[in-house]
Amino acid sequence: MADTVAELKPRIDKTLEDLKRELAKVRTGRASTAILDGIRVDQYGTPTPLAGVASINAPEPRLITIKPWDKGVLKDIEKALREANLGINPMNDGEMIRLPFPPLTEERRKEIVKQVKTKAEDHKVAIRNHRRDILEALKTQQKDKKITEDDLKRFTKDVEDKTAAGIKQVDTIFAEKEKEVLKV
């Protein structure tokens, strides 16, 4: 019934948050520490998140600095960064690691926009799948005489409206990221 419809909004919100988190990792013309979120460093045999072994800063628009709290893991951090295939060459000076971000070429920017668009489309599909699941549950409830046909129509309209709003938000998030990537 209404509780089934109420499940849709949190699902859509979670999908939108997931999209924002994924897009934060996408490289733009500016250095963003979010690009390093998924990197794990093998610290004395234990995989540890990079943020757990070093301080990460972006002092300049095209530079990230990584300063480990224990200089002994400097080589391990450098190795993890190279294995992450970020397309950035880490520079180790014995104290910290610098990640200089070269300016993106026009071709690379367009490639990144395509990747962002694919992620946005995947999240639109996820929202539509949530809609399908809720509508199926509502139809089952109507067959089981738990809700009337009028209720089904009303709930269906509500579900469609929430789905359309969620997809519109995905489009807005994509447009913002596209603008950010294409900005020189």
C-alpha positions in Angstrom: 0.0 0.0 0.0 1.3 3.5 0.8 4.3 2.0 2.7 5.3 0.2 -0.6 5.2 3.6 -2.4 7.1 5.2 0.5 10.0 2.8 -0.1 10.6 4.4 -3.5 11.9 7.8 -2.3 14.7 6.3 -0.1 15.7 3.9 -2.9 15.9 6.8 -5.4 17.8 9.0 -2.9 20.3 6.1 -2.3 20.8 5.7 -6.1 21.4 9.5 -6.5 23.9 9.5 -3.6 25.7 6.5 -5.2 25.9 8.4 -8.5 27.3 11.5 -6.8 29.9 9.4 -5.0 30.9 7.7 -8.3 31.1 11.0 -10.2 33.3 12.5 -7.5 35.9 10.0 -8.3 35.9 11.0 -12.0 38.9 13.0 -13.0 38.2 16.6 -14.1 40.6 19.4 -14.9 41.0 20.0 -11.2 42.7 17.7 -8.7 40.2 16.1 -6.4 41.1 13.9 -3.4 38.0 11.8 -4.0 39.8 10.1 -6.9 41.9 8.3 -4.2 39.0 7.1 -2.1 39.1 3.5 -3.3 42.9 3.0 -3.1 44.2 0.6 -0.4 47.8 0.5 0.7 49.4 -2.8 1.8 50.6 -1.6 5.2 52.7 -4.3 6.9 50.7 -7.0 5.1 47.2 -5.4 5.9 45.3 -3.6 3.1 44.4 -0.2 4.6 42.6 2.7 3.0 45.0 5.4 1.8 43.4 8.0 4.1 44.2 5.7 7.0 48.0 5.9 6.5 48.5 9.4 5.2 47.1 12.9 5.0 45.8 13.8 1.6 45.6 17.4 0.4 45.0 19.4 -2.8 47.1 22.5 -2.2 46.8 23.6 -5.9 44.2 23.0 -8.6 46.4 20.5 -10.4 48.3 18.8 -7.5 47.5 16.4 -4.8 50.0 15.7 -2.0 50.1 12.6 0.1 52.1 12.8 3.3 52.3 9.4 5.2 52.4 9.5 9.0 54.9 6.7 8.9 57.7 7.2 6.3 58.1 3.4 6.1 55.0 3.0 4.0 56.0 5.6 1.4 57.1 3.0 -1.1 53.9 1.0 -0.4 51.7 4.1 -1.1 53.6 4.8 -4.3 53.2 1.1 -5.4 49.4 1.3 -4.7 49.1 4.5 -6.7 50.9 3.0 -9.7 48.7 -0.1 -9.5 45.5 2.0 -9.4 46.1 3.1 -13.0 45.0 6.7 -12.4 46.9 7.9 -15.5 49.0 10.1 -13.1 52.7 9.5 -12.4 53.3 9.7 -8.6 56.5 11.6 -7.7 58.2 10.5 -4.4 60.6 12.9 -2.8 61.3 10.8 0.3 59.0 12.9 2.5 55.7 12.9 0.5 54.2 11.9 -2.8 53.0 14.4 -5.2 50.4 13.6 -7.9 50.6 16.3 -10.6 47.5 16.4 -12.8 48.4 17.3 -16.4 45.8 19.4 -18.2 43.2 17.2 -20.0 43.2 17.2 -23.7 39.9 18.0 -25.5 39.8 14.3 -26.7 40.3 13.0 -23.2 37.6 15.4 -21.8 35.1 14.0 -24.4 36.0 10.5 -23.4 35.4 11.3 -19.7 32.0 12.8 -20.6 31.1 9.6 -22.3 32.0 7.6 -19.2 30.0 10.0 -17.0 27.0 9.7 -19.3 27.2 5.9 -19.1 27.2 6.1 -15.3 24.3 8.4 -15.4 22.3 6.1 -17.7 23.1 3.1 -15.4 21.6 5.0 -12.5 18.6 6.0 -14.5 18.1 2.3 -15.2 18.4 1.6 -11.5 15.7 4.1 -10.7 13.4 2.6 -13.4 14.1 -0.9 -11.8 13.0 0.5 -8.4 9.8 1.8 -10.1 9.2 -1.6 -11.7 9.6 -3.4 -8.4 7.2 -1.1 -6.6 4.6 -1.3 -9.4 4.8 -5.1 -9.3 4.2 -5.1 -5.6 1.2 -2.8 -6.0 -0.3 -4.9 -8.7 0.1 -8.0 -6.5 -1.6 -6.2 -3.6 -4.4 -5.2 -5.9 -4.9 -8.8 -7.1 -4.9 -9.9 -3.4 -7.6 -7.3 -2.8 -5.5 -5.4 -0.3 -5.9 -2.2 -2.3 -8.6 -1.1 -4.7 -8.2 -0.3 -8.4 -8.6 3.4 -7.6 -5.8 3.1 -5.0 -3.6 1.3 -7.6 -4.1 4.2 -10.1 -3.4 6.8 -7.5 -0.3 5.0 -6.2 0.9 4.3 -9.8 0.7 8.0 -10.6 2.7 8.9 -7.4 5.3 6.3 -8.3 5.6 7.7 -11.9 6.0 11.2 -10.5 8.7 10.2 -8.1 10.5 8.3 -10.8 10.4 11.2 -13.2 11.7 13.5 -10.5 14.6 11.1 -9.8 15.5 10.8 -13.4 15.4 14.6 -13.8 17.9 14.8 -10.8 20.2 12.3 -12.6 20.1 14.5 -15.7 20.9 17.6 -13.6 23.8 15.9 -11.8 25.1 14.7 -15.3 24.8 18.2 -16.7 26.8 19.7 -13.8 29.5 17.1 -14.1 29.7 17.5 -17.9 30.1 21.2 -17.5 32.8 20.7 -14.9 34.7 18.2 -17.2 34.5 20.3 -20.3 35.5 23.5 -18.5 39.1 24.4 -19.6 
